[in-house]
Amino acid sequence: MSTARSRHSPARGRLPVLALSAVGVLVLGACAAGPGSSLDGAVPASGTAPAAPAATSTADGTVATTKLPVYWVGRVAGEERLFREFRDASEAAAAVDPIAAAAALMTAASPEDPDYRTLWSPVDRVGASTSPEGTITVDLPSEAFRPGLDEREARLALQQLAHTVTAAAGTAGLLPEGSEAEVVVLVDGRPDEEVFGSVRLDAPLRPDEGVEAPIWLDEPRQDARSEGSLTVSGRALDGVRGGRWTVAAPDGERVSSGAAAVVPRSDGTTGFRAELELEPGDYVVTVVGRDAEGGTVRDDKDVEVLPG
């Protein structure tokens, strides 16, 4: 992604609220009807299709998931775009609402990849509900909306939220089949608020594919440790060409490389995957391609391979 690594509605009442602690996540979730109208011209997020099954249903009907998709802001060819990481949720929680949990992680957690960042201020409470039609309602405290963002950053922050919660709902199987999710954002339980000092929340949000990074790595995760072998996988938007992955030593010496042979996915993106056997050591995994305008797009991760 970068050439240098920097390692190291009130009528509905209050929504169920999530509280985060240093130990784990506790969410009380509900399925409640939400307002429903769409914004013209928006495209469903590619993240709504999970890379792998990540959710199970508990005996009391709540949904528990240990992998939560969270979107972060990173830079591609001089522009800020959205990148996805799958993050671990607490498996010890009594009840988990993956939508609220993912939204809370988006505000309060640090990205695994040091090239990424969030445009939100940390909060310890998030409410979330879904309607039978696929409308997701998210209730955030006013302090979540970071001051000082310009209008472009504010709209990208709202897309960061829309991508995160719709991907979490899709991964957990909480969206009706064939639905195109939209997101209603409440501020302290109130609709139609002005946020970030420049944007009014007067219509539902739809995740826009146009703000996603054209290509990224799903595996390996940043700072992953793998025994003997390494999986390189990721996704690219339609239009990315000439994708290649490389594995290099920290000094830049190339150890392995190959074409990112892409396979079409049902969500309109393409995926690539390779399995490698590597000697123990530290490596940098990079995927590079060209976008529709011919610009270079990339993502990279630092990993360690342990003896098998």
Secondary structure, DSSP 8 states (H G I E B T S, - for coil): --SS-----GGG----EEEE-SS-EEE--EE--------TT----GGGS-SS--EEE-TTS-EEESEEEEEEEEEETTEEEEEEEEEE--TT-SS--HHHHHHHHHHHS--SSTT-B-SS---SEEEEEE-TTSEEEEEE-GGGS-TT--HHHHHHHHHHHHHHHHHHHHHTT-S-TT---EEEEEETTBSS-EETTTEE--S-B---GGGB-SEEEEES-TTEEEESEEEEEEEEETT-EEEEEEEE-TTS-EEEEEE---EE-TTSEEEEEEEEE--SEEEEEEEEEE-TTS-EEEEEEEEEEE--
